[in-house]
Amino acid sequence: MRRRWRKRRMRSKRECMGKRRKRCRRRMREEKENDENKKEKQENRQEKEGKRSRLRKEEWQEEKEREREKAEKKEEKQEKQERREVTRKIKTRQFAWSIPYEEEKDKEKIEEDKSEGG
């Protein structure tokens, strides 16, 4: 009687082990697929973020370029204005006379500032 019972128990155990193995394999396969899916999703996310950062970088470079161009235009405008002023000064009075005259004015202003400050 004991023998029969042991055989029966062993048989059921063997069957169960087979089922358990199948279940275990299925679980392992599912976990593997889940891990692969997670990796793919993460890679896609990283690619998107990379594209975004690349776009931001390009936009930032374009903005910098625009600012540089604006600064250049301002400088050009200022240079043109200075040239106009010089030509106007030349037309209104003799340039050779105006330079020393302006230098004298500047010296007088500096001396006045020193006397007021000191």
Secondary structure in CASP SS format (residue, H / E / C, confidence):
PFRMAT SS
TARGET T0000
AUTHOR 0000-0000-0000
METHOD secondary structure of the structure
MODEL  1
M C 1.00
R H 1.00
R H 1.00
R H 1.00
W H 1.00
R H 1.00
K H 1.00
R H 1.00
R H 1.00
M H 1.00
R H 1.00
S H 1.00
K H 1.00
R H 1.00
E H 1.00
C H 1.00
M H 1.00
G H 1.00
K H 1.00
R H 1.00
R H 1.00
K H 1.00
R H 1.00
C H 1.00
R H 1.00
R H 1.00
R H 1.00
M H 1.00
R H 1.00
E H 1.00
E H 1.00
K H 1.00
E H 1.00
N H 1.00
D H 1.00
E H 1.00
N H 1.00
K H 1.00
K H 1.00
E H 1.00
K H 1.00
Q H 1.00
E H 1.00
N H 1.00
R H 1.00
Q H 1.00
E H 1.00
K H 1.00
E H 1.00
G H 1.00
K H 1.00
R H 1.00
S H 1.00
R H 1.00
L H 1.00
R H 1.00
K H 1.00
E H 1.00
E H 1.00
W H 1.00
Q H 1.00
E H 1.00
E H 1.00
K H 1.00
E H 1.00
R H 1.00
E H 1.00
R H 1.00
E H 1.00
K H 1.00
A H 1.00
E H 1.00
K H 1.00
K H 1.00
E H 1.00
E H 1.00
K H 1.00
Q H 1.00
E H 1.00
K H 1.00
Q H 1.00
E H 1.00
R H 1.00
R H 1.00
E H 1.00
V H 1.00
T H 1.00
R H 1.00
K H 1.00
I H 1.00
K H 1.00
T H 1.00
R C 1.00
Q C 1.00
F H 1.00
A H 1.00
W H 1.00
S H 1.00
I H 1.00
P H 1.00
Y H 1.00
E H 1.00
E H 1.00
E H 1.00
K H 1.00
D H 1.00
K H 1.00
E H 1.00
K H 1.00
I H 1.00
E H 1.00
E H 1.00
D H 1.00
K H 1.00
S H 1.00
E H 1.00
G H 1.00
G C 1.00
END
